[in-house]
């Protein structure tokens, strides 16, 4: 019975590690999605300014 208990403990430990790894991957994916959304928003908001600044720079050069 001790061997069965050790096997069960090892499985439980492995399952916990797998669950932790999945959670970490999900957290990273959510973070990546938020960063992409923020970057897209920044590009939309700064787009008009970037064109004007570029035009001014080309005019000066």
Secondary structure, 3 states (H helix, E strand, C coil): CHHHHHHHHHHHHHHHHHHHHHHHHHHHHHHHHHHHHHHHHHHHHHHHHHHHHHHHHHHHC
